Protein backbone atom coordinates (compact mmCIF):
# COMPACT_ATOMS: atom_id res chain seq x y z
CA UNK A 1 0.00 0.00 0.00
CA UNK A 2 2.80 2.44 0.85
CA UNK A 3 4.59 1.55 -2.39
CA UNK A 4 1.84 3.17 -4.47
CA UNK A 5 1.99 6.48 -2.59
CA UNK A 6 4.10 9.42 -3.70
CA UNK A 7 7.44 9.44 -1.89
CA UNK A 8 6.72 12.60 0.10
CA UNK A 9 3.44 11.14 1.39
CA UNK A 10 5.07 7.80 2.22
CA UNK A 11 7.80 9.55 4.21
CA UNK A 12 5.22 11.64 6.06
CA UNK A 13 3.10 8.59 6.97
CA UNK A 14 6.17 6.71 8.20
CA UNK A 15 7.30 9.71 10.22
CA UNK A 16 3.91 10.31 11.87
CA UNK A 17 3.15 6.64 12.65
CA UNK A 18 6.69 5.92 13.84
CA UNK A 19 6.90 8.88 16.20
CA UNK A 20 3.36 8.25 17.48
CA UNK A 21 4.40 4.71 18.44
CA UNK A 22 7.67 5.89 20.01
CA UNK A 23 5.92 8.56 22.09
CA UNK A 24 3.18 6.13 23.11
CA UNK A 25 5.84 3.61 24.07
CA UNK A 26 7.68 6.15 26.19
CA UNK A 27 4.42 7.08 27.93
CA UNK A 28 3.64 3.39 28.49
CA UNK A 29 6.98 2.93 30.24
CA UNK A 30 5.59 5.13 33.01
CA UNK A 31 1.91 4.23 32.64
CA UNK A 32 0.60 0.66 32.52
CA UNK A 33 1.13 -0.87 29.11
CA UNK A 34 3.60 -2.60 26.82
CA UNK A 35 6.04 0.33 26.63
CA UNK A 36 9.09 -1.46 25.26
CA UNK A 37 7.08 -3.30 22.64
CA UNK A 38 5.46 -0.07 21.42
CA UNK A 39 8.85 1.62 21.41
CA UNK A 40 10.22 -1.29 19.38
CA UNK A 41 7.34 -1.02 16.90
CA UNK A 42 7.98 2.69 16.49
CA UNK A 43 11.67 2.10 15.82
CA UNK A 44 10.83 -0.60 13.28
CA UNK A 45 8.60 1.84 11.41
CA UNK A 46 11.15 4.67 11.61
CA UNK A 47 13.96 2.35 10.47
CA UNK A 48 12.26 2.20 7.07
CA UNK A 49 13.42 5.79 6.53
CA UNK A 50 16.19 6.52 9.03
CA UNK A 51 19.50 4.77 9.65
CA UNK A 52 19.74 6.05 13.24
CA UNK A 53 16.53 4.19 14.08
CA UNK A 54 17.90 1.00 12.57
CA UNK A 55 21.05 1.27 14.70
CA UNK A 56 18.97 1.56 17.88
CA UNK A 57 16.67 -1.27 16.93
CA UNK A 58 18.79 -4.22 18.10
CA UNK A 59 19.34 -3.16 21.75
CA UNK A 60 15.67 -2.22 22.18
CA UNK A 61 14.55 -5.50 20.57
CA UNK A 62 16.72 -7.54 22.94
CA UNK A 63 15.47 -5.65 26.00
CA UNK A 64 11.81 -5.79 24.90
CA UNK A 65 11.82 -9.53 24.25
CA UNK A 66 13.77 -10.27 27.44
CA UNK A 67 11.32 -8.24 29.50
CA UNK A 68 8.31 -9.81 27.78
CA UNK A 69 9.67 -13.30 28.40
CA UNK A 70 10.27 -12.48 32.08
CA UNK A 71 6.71 -11.15 32.35
CA UNK A 72 5.27 -14.35 30.93
CA UNK A 73 7.24 -16.52 33.35
CA UNK A 74 5.85 -14.81 36.45
C-alpha positions in Angstrom: 0.0 0.0 0.0 2.8 2.4 0.9 4.6 1.6 -2.4 1.8 3.2 -4.5 2.0 6.5 -2.6 4.1 9.4 -3.7 7.4 9.4 -1.9 6.7 12.6 0.1 3.4 11.1 1.4 5.1 7.8 2.2 7.8 9.6 4.2 5.2 11.6 6.1 3.1 8.6 7.0 6.2 6.7 8.2 7.3 9.7 10.2 3.9 10.3 11.9 3.2 6.6 12.6 6.7 5.9 13.8 6.9 8.9 16.2 3.4 8.3 17.5 4.4 4.7 18.4 7.7 5.9 20.0 5.9 8.6 22.1 3.2 6.1 23.1 5.8 3.6 24.1 7.7 6.2 26.2 4.4 7.1 27.9 3.6 3.4 28.5 7.0 2.9 30.2 5.6 5.1 33.0 1.9 4.2 32.6 0.6 0.7 32.5 1.1 -0.9 29.1 3.6 -2.6 26.8 6.0 0.3 26.6 9.1 -1.5 25.3 7.1 -3.3 22.6 5.5 -0.1 21.4 8.9 1.6 21.4 10.2 -1.3 19.4 7.3 -1.0 16.9 8.0 2.7 16.5 11.7 2.1 15.8 10.8 -0.6 13.3 8.6 1.8 11.4 11.2 4.7 11.6 14.0 2.4 10.5 12.3 2.2 7.1 13.4 5.8 6.5 16.2 6.5 9.0 19.5 4.8 9.6 19.7 6.0 13.2 16.5 4.2 14.1 17.9 1.0 12.6 21.0 1.3 14.7 19.0 1.6 17.9 16.7 -1.3 16.9 18.8 -4.2 18.1 19.3 -3.2 21.7 15.7 -2.2 22.2 14.6 -5.5 20.6 16.7 -7.5 22.9 15.5 -5.7 26.0 11.8 -5.8 24.9 11.8 -9.5 24.2 13.8 -10.3 27.4 11.3 -8.2 29.5 8.3 -9.8 27.8 9.7 -13.3 28.4 10.3 -12.5 32.1 6.7 -11.2 32.4 5.3 -14.3 30.9 7.2 -16.5 33.3 5.8 -14.8 36.4 
